[in-house]
Amino acid sequence: MFVKFLTSAIRISAIFLFGSTGEIITEKSGHLNLGVPGVMSVGAAVGCLSEYYLIKSIGTSVPFLLVLVPLIVTFLAGAAMGALYSFLTVTLRANQNVTGLAMTTFGVGLAGHLINLIKAKMAVIARASKYYTNLFPVDDKLGWFGEIFLSHGILVYLAIIVAVAAQLILNRTRIGLHLRAVGENPATADAAGINVSRYKYLATCIGCGISGLGGLFCIMDYMGGNWDDVHFLEGFGWLSIALVIFTLWRPALAILGSIIFGGLYIASSYISGITFAQIELIKALPYVVTIIVLIVTSILNSKETQPPASLGLNYFREER
């Protein structure tokens, strides 16, 4: 039972890991994007659309393309949402909180419209979902080790690779140093010759592109290519934002955090004899844990556990 539970927690954790890693990159530039639920919804819808039209064009004879093309298209769709958010908050200096919430509303609505175009043909997309799952077919020969570590689809491993790469880039490269400088004190970074607007645009677009992949994974892997209601992705998006706080803005720590969130989210499925209200209460545990972490880090007031100093604040070069 525990092996099955842990395997399921690792599988669903990819949704949160993509979303939180993308948001961490965005927030490291000093921008708080509350539009992650909308970004994930648009990423899922555009990814499904590309999957459908790709199958319609070439069939299922080239499995590699059936994964690669939607992956690229989904990333670009998320990046486009990030570019829109950046234009509003970096160029036009709109309020980041309001803009993020508007992006969520816009993204969920747009995703609902897009998915309605092919809702009656989701069976076609479901045929391609098998190419997203079980990357290593030898997992059943290795007992519990194979089930826990080798029974997942390609996007689960990609999410872990992206998180590790983000951690290394942020902490070990000049680009990461500049990005963190922009998030901590954009005026000082600007005075040092760093192009603040460019870093904010790139971080937000790349971050949103990564977050969008969480939506694609949710539909094509976790849901098996089926999508009945666009609104269920919103919950995953908000949990991804909460995970950013839980992991103290560290992508590597988000790997473990996403598994914990995934385990808490599915825990109710492994407990018998509980009511619907109790199920919903258990699903709310990740938010409760995040609040506790936020309270503890606020009390400790350590710089390593705090968000970027300029998070949520627009930068006006004229006030430098």
N, C-alpha and C positions, 0 to 999 in steps of 0.2 A: 504493500500500500504506500509506504513512504517513497519508494523508488518511483512509482507512478506519479505521486504527488509532486516530487521534485522535478521530474521530467516535464510535467505539464507547466510547472512554475517557470522553468527555464524557457520553455517554448513561448509562453505568452509574454515573458519579460522583454522580448525583442521589440514589442510595440512601445513600451515605456523607454527602452534604451535608445531607440532611434529618436523619439521625441525629446527626451531629456538631453541627450548629447547635442542635438541641434540647438536647443534652447540655451545650453551652457555656452556654446560658442557665440551665440547672439548676445547673451548677457555679459560676456567678457568684454564686449565692445562698449558696454554701458547702456545698452538698449533692452528694455523689458518688453518682450513680445507676448502679450496675452492672446495672440491670434493662433497659437499652436493647434487648438482643436480645429479651426477652420483650415489651416494649412494641411493637417493630416487628412481631413475630409476631401479636400480638393486633390491631394496627391492620390488618394485611393480611387476617386472617381476617374481622374485622367488616366491613371494606370490601368484601370479596368477597360476604359474606352480603347486605349492603345492595344490592350490584349485582344479585345474583340475584333478590331479591324485588322490586326496582324494575323489572327487565325483565319479570318475571312479571306485574306490575301494569299497566305502561303500554307494554310493548314497547320497541322501539328508535326510536320515532317522534320522541323529543325528546332528541337527543344531548347537549345542554347539561346536562340534568338527570342523565343517566347518568354524568357526570363530577362535577358539583357536589355532588349528594347523597352519594355514597360518600366524597367528599373531606371533607365536613362530619362525616359519621358516623365516619369514621376518626379525625379530629382529636379528636372527643369521646371516642372509645374510648381513645385514647392519654392524653387528659387525665384520664379516670377512673382509669387505671393510675397516673398521677402523683398523683392525690388519695389513692389507697390508700397509695402509698409515703410521701407527706407525712404522712398520719395516723400511720403507724407510726414515722417518724423525727422529725417535728417535734412532734407531740402526745404520742406515747408514748415518744419519745426512744430508739427501738431503734437498735441498731448499724447504721450505714448500709451497710457492706460486706456484712454478712450479709443485710440486708433486700434489697439490690439483687440479690444472687445468688438469693435466694428468689423475687424478682419475675421473674427470668429463667426459672427452673424452672416457676413457676406460669403465666407468660405463654405459654411454648412448649406446655405441656400443655393449657391452655385453647384455644389456637389450633388444636391438633391435633384436639380434640373438636369445635370449631365447624366446621372445614373438612370433617370427615367427614360432616357433615349434608348437604353438597351436593357431595361429591367426585365422585359419579357424574354430576353435572350441570355440570361445569366448562366443557363445550362452550358452554353458554348464556352464561357469563361471558366466554368467549373472544370471542364475537361483539361484545362491547362494547369490547374492548381497542383496536380501531382508532380509537376516539374519543379515546384517550389519546396517540396517536402522530402524528407529522408534523403539527404545528400549522400550518405554512406550506407549502402544496402547491406553491409556486413554487421550492422549493429546488433542484430538478433543472435549472432554467433558469439558475442562477447559478454553475455549475461547482463548484470546490473550496470557494469561500466559502459557497455555499448548503448544501453537504453538511456542512461543519463547524459552521456557526452557525445554520442555519435548518431542519435536517432532524429536529429533536427534537420530542418531545411536550410538551404544556402543563406537565406537572409538572417537567420539567427547568428550564424558565424560572422556574417558581414557586419552585423550590428556591433559585435564584440570587437572586431578589427577596427571599425570606425572609432569606437570609444577609446581604444588603446592609442590609435594614431592621433586622435585629438588631444589626449593627455600629453603625449610626447611633443607634439607641435607647440602646445601652449606653454610647456615648461622647459623645453630644450632647444628651441629655435629662436632666431632673431624675429621672425614673423610673430611668433607667440608672445615674445617680449614686447614688441610694439603694440600688439592688440591689447595686452593687459595694461600697458601704459595708457592707451586711449580710454580704456574702461575706468581706470583709477583717476586720472587727471588729464582730460583732453587738452586743456590749455597748455600744460607743461609739455605734453606730447607734440602739440602743434608748434610750440616754440623750439622744440628739438628737431623740427623738420619732418615730422611724421604727418602724412596726409590723413587727417582724422576722418574726413568724410569717406574717403576710399576704403579705409579699414572698417568703418561702420557698415557701409554698403556690402562689402565682400563678406564680412562675418554674418550679417543678417541673411543674405541670399544663400550662402553655403549652409548656414544653420537651418533655415527653412527647408532647403532641399533635403537635408538629412532627416528632418522631422517628417517630411512628406513620405519618406520611405516607410515610416511606421504605419501609415495608412495602407500602403500597398501590401505590406506583410500581413496586416490584420485581415484583409479580404482574401488574398490569394493563398495564404498559408493557414492562418488560424481559423478562418471561416470557411475554408475549402472552396473559395470562389463564389460564395453566395452572399448577397447583400439585400436584406429586406428593409432595413431602416437606416437612413443616413445619420440619425441623431445619436446612435450608440457610440460613434467614434468621438463624440464630444467628451464623454467621460474619460476615455483614454487620454485625450489631449490635456485635460485638466490635471489628471494624475501625473502626466509627464512633467508638467510645470511644477507640481508639488515635489516631485522627485529631485528636481534641481536643488531645492532648498535642503531636502533630506541628505543629499550627497555633498553638500557644502561646495557646490560649483566645481566638482572634480569628476571628469568623465570616467576615469578608471574606477572610482568608487561607485559610479552609477551602474556598473556591471552587477555588483553585489546588490545594490539598492533596488535595481529593477527586478531581480529575482525575488527579493523580499516582498516587493509590491505585488509581483505576479502571484506569489504564494498566498498573500493576504486576500487578493482579489478572487482567487478560485477556492479558497479554504472552505467556503460554505458548501461546495459541491461534494466535499469529503466528510461532511458532518450530517448524520442522519437525524431525522425527527425534529428539524427546526422549522419555524414559520417563515413566511415571506418577509415579515418585518425584521426578523433576526438575520436573514440572508443579506438584506440591504444594510443592516447595521455592521455586519462583518465586512462588507465591501467598502464601508466608509473608514475602516481602520487605517488605511494608508494616510488619509488626511489627518487623523488624530495623531499618528506617529510623527508626521511632518510638523504639526503644531508643537509637539513636545520638543522635537529637535530645535525648532526655531526659538522656543523659550529658553532652552538650555544654552544655546550658542549666544543668545542675547545677554544672558546673565554672565557667561564667561567673558564675553566681549573681546575675544582673541581675533587679531587681524586675519589669521589663517582661516577662520570660520565665518568671516563676514563676506557679503557680496561686494562686487566692484563699487568703489566709492561714488562714482557718478551714475550708478544704475538708475534709470528712469528719468534722468535729467537731460534735457536737450542742451546742446552746446552752441553758444553764440560766440563766434570768433571776435565780434566787435567788443565783447565784454572782457576779453582776455587781459 
